[in-house]
């Protein structure tokens, strides 16, 4: 290892570290926001019912049925 070697730190990493230092609750707020939109419990039975009730799409969507 060279005598004057310093580990590289990108501008983005520096910015994120600075942002976290200014606002220590940032990660908790991000997790809370993610929980609102993405961390949902999936009801497997209901999901199976939705899949079973699905109607198959025609080969050409805009063709009218001549019945």
C-alpha positions as CSV (number, residue, x, y, z in Angstrom):
1,X,0.0,0.0,0.0
2,X,1.4,3.4,-0.9
3,X,2.4,5.8,1.9
4,X,-0.2,8.5,1.0
5,X,-3.0,6.2,0.0
6,X,-6.5,7.3,1.1
7,X,-9.7,5.3,0.6
8,X,-11.9,6.7,-2.1
9,X,-15.3,8.1,-1.1
10,X,-17.6,9.3,-3.8
11,X,-19.5,12.6,-3.8
12,X,-22.8,10.7,-3.5
13,X,-21.6,8.8,-0.4
14,X,-20.3,12.0,1.1
15,X,-23.7,13.7,0.5
16,X,-25.6,10.8,2.0
17,X,-23.4,10.8,5.1
18,X,-23.8,14.6,5.5
19,X,-27.6,14.3,5.1
20,X,-27.8,11.6,7.7
21,X,-25.7,13.7,10.1
22,X,-28.0,16.7,9.6
23,X,-31.2,14.6,10.0
24,X,-30.7,11.5,12.2
25,X,-34.3,10.4,11.8
26,X,-34.1,10.1,8.1
27,X,-33.8,6.4,7.9
28,X,-36.8,5.9,10.3
29,X,-38.9,8.2,8.2
30,X,-37.9,6.4,5.0
31,X,-38.9,3.0,6.6
32,X,-42.2,4.5,7.7
33,X,-42.9,5.8,4.2
34,X,-42.0,2.5,2.7
35,X,-44.3,0.7,5.1
36,X,-47.2,2.8,4.0
37,X,-46.9,1.9,0.4
38,X,-45.0,-1.4,0.1
39,X,-44.9,-3.4,3.3
40,X,-48.4,-4.9,3.0
41,X,-49.6,-8.3,4.2
42,X,-50.7,-10.4,1.3
43,X,-53.9,-12.5,1.7
44,X,-53.0,-15.6,-0.3
45,X,-56.6,-16.9,-0.5
46,X,-57.9,-13.6,-1.8
47,X,-55.1,-13.4,-4.3
48,X,-56.0,-16.9,-5.5
49,X,-59.6,-15.9,-5.9
50,X,-58.6,-12.9,-8.0
51,X,-56.5,-15.1,-10.3
52,X,-59.3,-17.7,-10.6
53,X,-61.8,-15.0,-11.6
54,X,-59.6,-13.5,-14.3
55,X,-61.1,-13.5,-17.8
56,X,-58.8,-14.5,-20.6
57,X,-58.0,-11.8,-23.1
58,X,-58.7,-12.2,-26.8
59,X,-55.8,-12.6,-29.2
60,X,-56.7,-9.3,-30.8
61,X,-58.0,-6.9,-28.1
62,X,-59.9,-4.5,-30.4
63,X,-61.8,-7.2,-32.4
64,X,-65.5,-7.3,-31.7
65,X,-67.2,-10.6,-31.0
66,X,-69.6,-11.6,-33.8
67,X,-72.0,-13.7,-31.9
